[in-house]
Amino acid sequence: MAVLRLTQPMPTPTLAARLPSATASLAPTQAAAAPVLTTAPAPARTASPSNTPPDGAAPVTTAPPATHTPEARAPGPAVTPTPLPDTAPTTPAETDTPPPTDSATASPAVTPTLTVAATATPMPLAIRHDTACLDGAGRIYIYGEIVNTAALPYRAALSAQIFGAGGALPAADPVFDMPGRFVVPAGQALPFVLSAGWSQPAFSRYTLELTAEASEATPASTVRLDDFTAAAEADVVTVAGRWTNTGSAPVSEYVDVYAAAYDAQGRVTNLQYETITAQVQLTPGQHSFRLFLDPAAPCGTGTVAAGVVGE
């Protein structure tokens, strides 16, 4: 299990809705392009770093391999050669050499010394495009994306620590939610929201702790978003579109169709999704969906993107 801690200084955004002019900006009858959610690997984040500005996550830094370095030895004393005498050498007297015996002294065994290099395991999941807002009922909402840079699906768990005027303060009743039943497919990114009770009128920053666990779930590879539109009205943003099961059999478990809003800086500001489990709606072929985003949500709305994931 790998753990990633991120720290983000965050001013308190306003509650006004933000509808930037972008490729998928909200309009009463706007044709939407393909999903904005990309699978480009985001910079991975380090264990216990500070969140970088919301435009991007800092890369995960792994410790350099630990190598074994032999201890240096001090040089020995210099040896001065002794000059030979001027007299001729004498022949030593011959002595009887005893015959060799059968006994022999065994040489001591040599134990090899192993050098072990430690390799850091990269964090497979990372947080990006996150931001936080307070509502008028004493609750904080943190939105963002979790991206999986590994070749296998991973299950995500997320917790937060909020800082206010008195330092780190407990957040009551935290709720973490995201489409995909918390499993991020390999090479993909999914939006999330984490909310918690907050007793102060403002906050200074927050820390997110992300846990990644290899998942036995098999994300469906046969689900595809075809198209969608996002129409802004007085009190709601309606997101309607179509998705297709390209396989020859129904999706076995479920399909989540989701819509997320992004502000001008690319940060997630809103999220809604619908879980489809009825087999009649998971059959091969094209299906329609309709979702609703609330412009009065704490972080407002913005440019809308949609997607689909299943198992």
N, C-alpha and C positions, 0 to 999 in steps of 0.2 A: 504493500500500500504506500502510495506516495502522497506527500502533503505539500501544498503551496500556500504561502502566506503573502498577501498583497496589501499594501497600505496606500490609501488614496486621500490626499488633502482635498477637501471638497467644500466649496461654498454652497450656501443654500440657494438652489435655483428657485425661481419664481414658479407659480402655479399656472402661469399663462400658457396657453397652447401655442406650440410652435409648428408652423406649417411652412417649411422652407421650400423654395422652388428648386426641385431636383427632378431627376428623371421620373421618379414615381411619386411626385408631389400630389397631395390630395386635390382633387377637383371633382365637381359634381358628376362628371362622366369621363373619367380618365381611364384610358386603356393602359394597362400595366405591362411592363416587360417581364422578362424572366425574373425569378426570385433574386433579390439583392443579396440574400445570405450566400456568401461564397465559402468555399472550402480551402481558401488559401491559408496556409499555416500562419498563424499569428505568432509574433515573438513570444516565446515561452517565458514564464516568469520565475523568478528565483524563489527558493524557500525563504520565507520571512523577509522579503524586501519591502520597499515602499511602493505603492501603486504609482506608476508613471501617470502623466496627464492622460485624460481619457482618450486621446487620439491613438494610443497604441500601448500595448503592454510591453514591459521590459523583458528582454530575452532571459530564459532560464540559464543560470550560470552553474556549472557543475564544478566540483572541486577537482584540482589537477590530480592525476594518479599519484598515489603514495609509492615512492620507490625506496629501495634499501640502499643506503650509502655507507660503504665501509668507513670505519673510524680512521682518521689519519694518524700515522705514527711519527714520533719525533726522531730525527736522525741520531744514530749512535755516535760514540766518541771517535775521533780520528785515530787511525792506527799508524804509528811511525815505524817503518821497517828497521830491524836491527842489522848493522853492517857485519859482514863476515870477517872472522879473524884472519891475520896474515899467515898463520902457520898452516901447513898442509894438513888435511883431515886425516885422522887415524882410522884404521879398520877396526870395527868393534869385534870383541872376542865372540867366537861362535858358541852358541848354546843349543842344547837339545830342545827341539820343539815337540811338545806332547802331541800324540795323535788326536785327531778330532773325535769327539764323542757323538753318540747318536742323538743326544738332546739338543734342541734348538729353541731359541726364544722367538715367539711369534710377534710380528709387527702389529702395532695397534691399528684397529679398524679406523678408517677415515669416514666421517659422517659429512655428506655434502651439505652445504648451506644453500637454502632456497631463497630466492628473491621474489617477493609477492608484490604485485602492483594492484592497487585498488582502483576500480573504475566506477565513477558515479553513474547512477541510473537516471536518465532524463525524465522529467515530469511529463506524462503523456497529455495532460489537460492544462489549459491555460484560460485565464479570464481576460476579456478585452471589451472595449466600448461600454464601460460601466459608468453609471451616474446614480445619484441618490437625491430624493426629494422628500419633504414632509407634507403630510396632508393636514387638514384642519381638525382631525380627531385624535391627535396624539400618536400617529403611527408614521414610521419611516419606510420608504420604498426604495430598494436598490435594484436597478435593472442592468443588464449586460448580456454578454454572450460567453458561452463556454465552447472553446474550440479543441478538437481532438487531433493532435498531430501524429498519432501513432497509427499502426496498420491494423489495430484491433479495436473493437468497441469497448468503451470504458463507462462505468457507472460513476456519476458525480454526486458528491455530497458537499454542501456549502453552509458555512456559518459565518456570522459577522460579529465584530466588536465595534461599538459606537463610542465616539469620544465627544464630550461636551465641555461645558465650563468647568466641571469638576474632574476632568480627566476621563478615563474609561469608565463608562457606566453600564449597568446591565440593561439589555433590551428584552422586553417581556414578549412572550408568545411568538417566537420567530417562526415564520412559515416560508419554506423554500419550494418553488414550483417551476416547472419547465415542461415543454412537450417532450415526447419520446420516453416517458416514464423514467426520466433521469439518466437514460443511456444515450451517450453521444456516439454516433456511428464513426467509423474510422475516416479521417480526412474531412470531417464536416464540422459545422458550428451550429449551435442551437441557442436561442435566446432564453433568458431566465429572469425571474423576479424573486427577490427575497424581501419580506416585510417583517416588521417587528414593532412592538409598542415602544414609544419614546416619550418620556415625561417632560422634556425640556422644550422650549420654543425654538431651539436651533441646535445644530451640531457642527463640530469643527472638522471632523474627518471620520473615516471608518476603516476597519481592517477586515478583509475577507480571507477565510481559511478554506481552501478547496482540497477535497480528498478524492483521489481517483482509485477505482478498483476495477480490475479486469472483469468484464461481464460475460456471462454465458448466453445472453440474449443474442439473437441473430436478426439484426435490422433488415427490413424488407428492401430488396434491391429492385423491386418491380413497381414501386410507387413513384409518380412523377407529377409535378405541378404543371398544368398546361397554361393557364392564364388567370388573371384576376383584375378587378377594378376596385378603386377606393373612392367613394363619394362622400364628401363632407357635407353634413346638414347642420342644423342649428345646435343640436345636442348629441349627435352621434356621428361616427364615421363608419359607413357600411362597406365592408370588404366582401365582395362576391367573386367567385371564380369556379374553376373546374380542375379536377385532378384525375389521373388515369392509373388504373392497375394494368400494367403492361404484360402481366403474366397470364398463364393459362388456367390458373386456379385462384380461388379467393385468398386474400391475405389472411394468414392463419389466426393472428391474435387481435390486432387493432390497427387503426390509422389515426394519427393526430394531424389535423390541418391547423396551421397557426398563422397569425398576422402580428407583426411587430412594427412599431413606429420608431423613427430615428430623427434626432435633431440635426442642426446644421453642422455640428462637429462629428457626426457619425455615431453618437451615443444612443443606446436604446432608451426610449422614454415610455413605452407602453407595450403591453403584450396581452393577447387573447388567443386561446386555442380551443378546439373542439375534438373530443375523443370519439371515434366511431368504432363500435364493436359489433354491430348487427351484421351477420354474414351477408344479408341481402345487399348491404351497402359496401361490401368489400369484394364483390365479384369482379372478374375481369371486365375491363371497359372503362368508360368515362363516367365520373360522378361530379355533382355540383356541391358547393358549400357556400355558407354565408356567415360572416363573423361581424362583431360590432366593437369598435374601440370608443372609449369614453373620452371626449376632449377635456372633461373636467378632472381627469385623473391627475395625481400630484405632479407628474412630470409632463403632462400634456400629451400632445400627439406630434406628428411631423410627417416625414416621408415614410410611406408604408411599404413594407416588404412582406411577402407571404411564402409559405413553404409547407411541405408535407413530409412526414416520417412515419414509419410503422414497423410492425414485426409480424 
